[in-house]
Amino acid sequence: MIRFEQVSVRYDDAAGPAVAGVDLTVPEGELCLLVGPSGVGKSTLLGAVSGLVPHFTGGVLSGRVTVAGRDTRTHKPRELADVVGTVGQDPLSHFVTDTVEDELAYGMESLGLAPATMRRRVEETLDLLGLAELRDRPIATLSGGQQQRVAIGSVLTVHPKVLVLDEPTSALDPGAAEEVLAVLQRLVHDLGTTVLMAEHRLERVVQYADQVILLPAPGAAPVQGTPADIMALSPVHPPVVALGRLAGWSPLPLSVRDARRKAGPLRERLADRTPPAAPAVPAAAPVALLDRLSVRRGRTEVLRRVSMTVRPGETVALMGRNGAGKSTLLSTLVGLHPAASGTVTVGGLVPSRTRPGELIRRVGLVPQEPRDLLYADTVAGECAAADQDAHAAPGTCRALVTALLPGVQDATHPRDLSEGQRLALALAVVLAAAPPLLLLDEPTRGLDYAAKGRLIERLRALAADGHAIVLATHDVELAAELAHRVVILADGEVVADGPTAEVVVSSPAFAPQVSKILAPLPWLTVPQVASALEEPS
């Protein structure tokens, strides 16, 4: 269905090719997973299938890409729209209309489908993706995860033969991600749809893949094979594979179920050991205090009587389904929403009544869309502006970028960075001011495991220096690695607030893979297990 013949792509002014030597086939009716570190060219490869590369992005494509027999060099994206459905990393750039139902219908209108067919497919897609209650909602009022589902639905209604998905579950809560993956499996198994998907959250998807394509490094030829064979050598792999490598299991398990079948001996070795206790948070005056806080957006009460305290040196993970109010809570802490009732203070100040220049020294927010913080034409320009705004020493932001993004050049335009690289740049811009309270909204979206590891180490160092961190995330593995506390929101209310180990283990939706594999033992992460196995018996 998809054929790459000696494909290379080089962008203008780039030091080397974005991808090179790609020679492979994706058969009809298979789910093929594209993996590799951030910045190795996964999005470029996906764009070559849809025709966006080079017709929209520019650059030079050498070799030949064919989809259902159509050559993407001679067929522009609109001439492939009936064959290829594409959802990029950023759902906002995908939307054309204002409401959910109109967006689902737009692609079919462009192809001239009959009204009765359009109506039926819209209803089917609303049910498939759990969007029926949102059908009349303006897209701008949806959460990031809800927008992701609408973007996926808008291409499903066209019934394309090929689906090209770039990080389709990155903004989804665990339940919504499972729903989307179930839909994709149904399309593959029942309708013969071919799915080519890039995803960093491999713990969610690798067990469903028929084939995996590994891009090991920028410009390197890809490696294609079965999921088990590729995971055995891939530099990026989920916790279940990391635990399998640590325990010496062969073949490597790809799912929690397969790992539990092998984990009996490992559970016995760990039975008389306990994970290390999380570092204690020193008693100190709160950095942020919420007392029965309610927030309204329009006529909707988004937060209801939320009470929460955040202390210096503490890392708090906000979790919950899409639309639960996590992003609104973070926005309220930086003054974007006033309290409808109750109180919110940061450093003793009411955020919505504090001048931005004063507030930036007390709290910094890295939003879901890092482009909202990036305005300069180069990485160097962003860093210089960040240092100036934060009254920091010149070079402060650039040093943070180097630590988080090794190898990124000063002259690179932020729009030419991958989603994960832009996120790291935005984080460095905020960290330049060294705010006592740091807020992160989906901070691992678009990050591979190595980049996520660097982010975790940086955030741990900040917490050790006394910075308070609140992060809204669907990444259960991040919460298990980093958070002292987990707060779960549902419909704007706090339904759980406690130590990470207690909250996530008691919730099947939010438990990390290691916890599920080794239950009922209290282990959360592979590093915990590795450290315990190194200790003398």
N, C-alpha and C positions, 0 to 999 in steps of 0.2 A: 504493500500500500504506500509506504514511504521509502524512497530510495535515495541515498547519498552516494555520489560517485566522485571520489577524490575532491571533496569540497574543502575550500579554504575561504576565510573571510578576513579581509584587512581593512581597517578603518583609516581615514585620512589622519596623518600626523602620528599614527600609532607606531611604537617601536617595533612591534612584531604582529603577526596575525592573531586575531581573536580566537579563531579555531583553525586547525590545519590537518590535512590528511584524513578527513572523515570519509570513510568508505564502509557503509553498512546498510542494512535493510530492516525496516520495522514491518513485520507481516500484518496482514489484515486480521482484525478481531483480537488483537492482543493489547494488554496494558504494559507499556514499556516505560520504565522509570529512568530518568536522566539524573545522575548524581555527580558530585564533585565539589571541591572547595569553592568558596565565594570568588567570583571574578575570573573563572576559567573559561567562560564562554557559553554557559548553558542557555542563557536567554538569547544569545546570538544564534545558536543552533535551532532553537524553537522558532525564532523569527524567520529563519531561512525556509522553514516548512510552510509558514503562512504567507510568505512573500513580502513580509515587512522588511526583511533583509534581502536585497539592498534597496528596494523600491522606496521605502520610507526612511530608513536609517542612514542611507548613503553607504559609502565604502565600496569595496570591490569584492564580488563573489566569484571565485574560480571553481571550476568543476560544474556538477549538475545535480539539482535536487528535483525529484519528480514526486508528485502526490496524485494518486489515482491516475497516473499516466500524464499528468499535466506538468510541464516544465515551469518552475517558479520564476525562471529568468524571463520568460516570454509571457507569463500570466501575472498580472498585478493582483494585489490582495482582493480587490472587488471581484475579480474574475475567478477567484478561488473560494468565495464566500459560501457557495452552496456545497462545497466539499470539506472545507476546513473551518472549524470554529475555534477561536482563540480567546483565551482569558489571560491577561498579563498580571504582573505582580501588583499593579496599582489599579484597583477597580474603578476609581474615580475617573481615570483617563479613558475608561471604556464606555461610559454612559453618554447617551445622546438625548434622552428625554428626561422628564422631571419626576415621574411616578413609577412605581414598581411594575404595575400592569402594562403601562405604555412601553417600558423598556423591554419587557418580555416579548411584546408584539412587534417591536420596531424591525428586527431582522427579517421577520416573515413578510412585513409590509414591503420591505426593500426588494424582496424576491417575488412579490406579486402573488402570494398565496391567497386562496379563497378565504373570505371572512369566517365561514363555518370551521374550516381547518384551523385557522388561527385561534379561534375561541377555544376549541377542544385542546389544542396543544398548550395554550396558556394555562388552562385549568389543570392539565396533567402536570405541568412543571411546577405550578404553585404547590400542589400536593407533594410532589417528589421531594422538593427542597424545603418543605415546611414554611412556605412563604404566604400561605393563604390569608393569614391575619394582617399581613403587611401590604396587600395588593393595592390599596389606595394611598399608601403613605408616600410623601415626598422622599426621594432618594437621599436628599441632603440631611434628612432627620434620622437616618438609619445609623446604627453602629457600624464599625469597620467590618465586622464579621457578617452582618446582615447584608451589607453592600457586596461582599464577596460572593455570597450565595445568589444575589440578584444577577451579578455579572456572569456567573456560571449558567444560571437559568436562561439568560438572554441568548446564549449560543446553543443551548440544548433545544430550544423550541424550533430551530431551523432543521434539526435532525441531520447534522453533518456526518459524513463518513469518518472524518478524522477530528479528534479533539486535541488541541494543543494547550496545555495548562502550565502556567508558571507560578509555582508556590500556591496551589489552590486551597490548601488548608491552613496557611500561615496565620490568618486572622480569625480562624474559627475556634470556638471552644471544643473540648473533646467530643461532646455529644453531636454537635453540628458537623464536625469533621467526619465522624463515623457515618452520619447520614449521607454526606456528599460522596464518600468513598463507596458506600453501598449502592448509590445511584450509578456511579461509574462502573462498578462491577456488573450491574444489571445491563447497562448499555453494551459492555464488552461481551458478556456471556449470552445475552438474549438477542441482541440486535446486530452483533458483529462489528460494533464501532471500534475503531482503532484509536487508542489513547496514548499520547506521548506527553509525559508529565515530568517537570523538574520540581523537586521538593527537598527541602533541608530537614524536615521533620520525618526522618526515615522510620522512627519508631511507629509512626502511624500507617505507613504505606508499603513498606518493603515486602511484607508478607503477602500482599495482593498482586505483586508484579509478576508478569510472565517472563520478562527479560529486564536486565539492568544494563544501561550504558554508562560507563565511568569515564569522565573527563579528568584525568589525573593532574594536569597542570595546564596553564595557558599555552596554546599552540601545540600541545601534545596530541598524538593520535588517540582516539577513544578506544576503550576496551569493552567488548560486549559479551554477555554470557548470562547464565542463570543467576538469580538473586543470591543463592548460597555461594556460588563460585566467586562472584564479584565481591561480596561482603567479606570473604576470606582475605582479600588483598586490598580492599578499599581503605584509603586514609580517612574517609568519613563513613561512620557506621553508627547504628543506634545502640543504646545501652544493652539490649538483649544480646547483641553480637559481641560487644565489649566484654560482657560477663561470660559469654561462651568461650571467647579467646582466653580469658583469665583462668577459667576452670579447665581448659583443654578439651572441651566438648567437640566431637566430630561425628556427623556433620554439624556445622554451626546452626543453632536454632534461629529462626526468623520471627517467631511469634512467642508470646508469653506462654501459650499452651504447650508448644514444643519444648520450651525451656523448663517448664515445671516438671515435665516427664523425666528430664535429665538431672534435676536439681536435688534429688534426695541425698546423695553423698555430700554435696556442698552444704546443705542445711545441717547435716549431722556435724560437720566440721565447725560450723558457726554457732551451734546450739549453746555452748557454754561461754560465748563471748557477746559483748554488747558494743553497739556503735559508740563512738566518742560523743560526748555531750556537746551541744552547740555552745559557742562562746557566750558567756553571760553578758547581758546588756547592763551597763552601769546605771545605777539610779541617778537620775538627773531631771531637771525641769524639762517638760515636753518641748519638742521643736514645733509640733503641730498638735492642735487639740480640736476635736469635733465633738460637740455636745448636742445630741438630738437634732442634728442638722437635716433639714429638708430643703430640696432644691427643685424648682419648677422650670421647665423649658416649654414655653407656650402654655398650653392648658394641661400639660402632662406633668405629674409629680414624679421626677426621675429618681430622686433620693428621698427616703422616708426615715426620719428619726435615727440617723446614723450617728453613733457615738464611737469614737476611736481616739487613741492617744499614740503618738509616735515620738520616741525618745532618741537622743543622740546615740549613734552607733548601732541603731536597730535597722534591720532590713525587713520590710513587710511586703508580702505578696498579696495583691488583690486578685481574686479569682471569681469565677462565676460565668454563667452562660452569656452569649452575645446579647447586648442590650440590657444587662443587669445594672448598669450605672457606674462601671469602673472608670471609664474615661471622663464622665461628668464629675466624679469625685476628684480626680486629678486636676481637672480644669478649674474646679472651685477653689482648690488650694493655691492656684496662681491668679485668682481674682477674675476669672472669665465669667463666673456666674455668682450672683449674690445669693445669700441665704434667704429662702422664703420664710423659714422659721428656724429656731435654734441658733447656734453660733459656730463659727470656724475662725480660728486664729493660727497664724504662722509667726513664730518668733514674737508673740504678743501683739501682732498687728492683724487687723481684719483685711484679708487680701484684696477684696473688691473695693476697698476704700483707700488703698495705698498706691502711691505713685509708682509706675513701672521701674523707674531708675532706682528706687529704694528697694522694691520687692526683689529685683534680680539678684541682690546680694544675700537674700534670705532663702530663696527657693528658685529652682530651675526645672523646667519641664522639657523632656524630649518627647514630642508627640508621635502618634502612629505614622504620620506622613512626615518624614524628616525634611522633605523639600520645603515645608512651611518655614523652616529656620534658615534656609540656604538661599542667598541672594547674589553672591559674588560670582564672577566669571571663572575663577580658579580656586583650587584648594588653598593656595597661598593667600589669596584675597580673603577667603572666609576666615582663615586663621588670624590674619592681621586685624580684621574687623572685630573678631571675638575678643582678642587681647585688649583692643582699645575700649570696647564696651564694658569689659569686666575690670578695667584699670589694672590689668595683669601685665607682668613683665613680657616684653616682646619675645616670641618663641614659645610661650607657654602652651598655646593651643596646638602649635605644630608638633611639639614633643608628645602631646597626647595622641595626636593623629598617628604619629610614627609607632607609638606603643600598640595602638589598636589596629592599625592598617599598615603593616610593613610593606614597603615597596611602592606606595602611592606617590606619584610625582606632584610637585608644586603646581605645575602648569595644567594639570588635569581639570577639566570642567566638571563641576559636581553632577551635572546631568549625565555625564559619561561613566559615572560610577555605577556599580550594581546596587540593587536595593539595600543589601546588607552593608556595603561600603558607605553609602550615603547616610545610613543610620549611625554608623560609627563616627562619621565626620560630624554629624549633628550632636552626638554625645560629647565629642571633644569640644565643640563650640560652647555647650552649656557648662561643661566641667571647668572651662577656663576661669569662670567666676568663682569656682570652689564654693557653691552655695551650701549652707548647713543642711538644707533639705533638698534632695534630688528626687525628681519624679520621672518615671520611665513608663511609656505606654507601648506595650508589646516590644520590648527591647531586643528580642532575638529573632524578630521577623526578618527573614532573608539572610540570617547568619548560619554558616556551617558550624560543625561541632568545634573545630579548632578556634574559630573566631569567637564562638560563644564561651569557650574556655578562657580566652584572653579577657573577655568582658567580665566574666565571673571573678577572675583574679583582681581586675581593676576595681570592681565594686566592693570586693572584700577588703581591699586596702583602704578604700574610702571609708567604709564602715569602721575599720580599726582606727582610723584617724578621727572618728567622732561624727562623721556625716550620717544623717538619717536618710534612708532610701525607701521609697514606696514605689513598687512596680506593679502595673496592671499586666497580667499575662495569662495566656492559655497554655504556656509551656510548663507542664507539670514537672519536667526534669529540671528546669531552671529553678523552680520554687524549692524542689528537694535539695538542690545543691547549695542554694544561696540564702534562703529566707529564714529568719528567726521565727517569724509568725506568719500564718496564713489567715487572711480574712476573706470569707466567701460571701458574695452579695447575690441576692436573688430578688428581682423586681424592685431594686432600689433599697432593700433592707439587708442588714447584716444577719446572716443565718448561722455563721460559725466564725469564731475568733479564738485562736489558740496557737500553741507551739506547732511548728510545721509537722513534726512526726505524728502528733496526735490527730491533726485535722486531715492531712492527706491520706493517711493509712485507713482512716475510717470511711473514706469516700472512694468507691470504685472508679468514679469518673476522674478524680484528681490524683489518684495514686500513681507514682512513677513505676516504670517497668520492673525495676529490681524489687520493689516492695511487693508487687504482684507475684513475682517468681518465687521469692523466698518466704512469703507469708506462711505461717503467722509470725515469723521472726521480724524484728523491727528495723531491718536494713532498708535504706532509701537509695543509695547510689553505689556505683561500681567502685569509686575511690575508697569508700568506707569498707567495702568487702576486701579490696586489695590490701588495705592497711591492716586489717584484722588477720588476713592469711599470712602476712609477713611476720607477725608476732610469734614468739616461741610458744609452743603448746603448754 
